[in-house]
């Protein structure tokens, strides 16, 4: 928080291009870490604490209230003993989530000690239906035990996922500590590697942003490296994956924290940044603990600090915990949050590479993207290219969930087919046939069973009328009500809209009301008037929404209408411009 405060002070009197007008009113420091700390200590935000914060920070109460009202994590009333949060999004819905939620309501609905709330994706789709008890994530089968614990001494901390053998993108032996890792960073800081050569290697490798939009990584690093030489710059890991079906970054953070942090530090050294952050969603408490332990080890070993690796260069990294909201996966909304504002996307251009955090050039990449950098620099661009299938390059992490026997994260060569990935996950539950697949998460168009041999890559997915996205493959068994499934997805986008722009806020609400009415009437099809209305709303939202959340929110629904007509009639997948739905991370 201190570093953010110092940098914010530098720009207090400046009008920074690309930053909304409200930033001129409250240029910093961000009060979000302080609000997070109060809530962590007390469980909510009492009025007297907010008044004290306003006095100490010399900030108006209405600014603080504006923050609290925007972010769903903040509470303004004392919590009950047990906060039971139940996910109701697609992967959990597909695994009898509605029935399990009904059972929990029957069991705890009248219990004065329990507050049962249906929430958006908890990032635990591999254990669907997923719940959290006092923010402790768990599968629904563990609810009773955790509720009992919460009534008493409290729930224990959940353990992060572990793995014995390194993933194939890890160049370091299993069990290595700090001394045996970070070799690429040490070589760069010792002058054995050249920053321009690293950028060239990334460009030659074909590595693209794995957070969704697929922007060439080497090009992004080059742009930030060349932006405003000699000025303050920043680097950020976007670890705010919050889209239904997406949980691969969570496991990468748990199992490869060293690669994520080495990639971040390499990015900082290459572009000329001294400050870097991992921006992580608050639901990822176990993974945050893993990261903090790794950062502490790096500080103790002198890998980060005022004299990183004895190089004389200052490299400092920290963690910024999100106060909630899917929209923060959009990179400019993320920046607004870190600056202490409501997390509403900025208009683009300018882009964060030129005007990012506090108006400074800022490098933002996803967890997976940063984690792939060390091995590419160590083994070379050609090695990375050779790992893919056919014309595809590199390895790709996929989170597979829904109607499969073994929901999990799988690291496979880019270009692996949908069918092969489903087979790795044990096939469709109960031996059923595939009804449809979302290959790139909630914002990607559904594809039918006739496209199971689709090779998963950015270009091939786009040609098939969908998108690779972040690599979240959700499988729906034959017989699943696809209109109901796509309406479930739309509900997520409606709920998570920041509300800044009318097309997204109003369009998603109107479309959901129409579709909900059809489903509740017992129908699974739309008449021509209803179909025309949905298509009209989709076009308006796609063409006029500020960010990708609104641009893609109705895509899954329209793709289902296309599947109903044989698949080929599904509209082209929009390409969001650094969107929340598929941010260029």
RADA-V381696 format. One record per helix or strand of 2 or more residues. SS is the DSSP state (h for helix, s for strand). FROM is the first residue (numbers start at 1). LEN is the number of residues. If there is no record, write none. Layout:
BEGIN
SS/FROM/LEN + SS/FROM/LEN
END
This chain:
BEGIN
h/2/9 + h/21/4 + h/32/11 + h/47/11 + h/61/10 + s/82/6 + h/90/5 + h/97/12 + s/114/6 + h/125/3 + s/130/4 + s/136/4 + h/140/12 + h/178/3 + h/183/7 + h/195/11 + h/217/10 + s/234/6 + h/248/8 + h/257/15 + s/275/7 + h/285/17 + h/308/3 + s/315/8 + h/326/4 + h/331/8 + h/357/3 + s/362/5 + h/367/13 + h/381/6 + s/395/8 + s/408/6 + h/418/7 + h/429/3 + s/434/5 + s/446/3 + h/449/3 + h/458/6 + s/472/6 + h/482/15 + h/502/19 + h/528/17 + h/548/5 + h/555/10
END
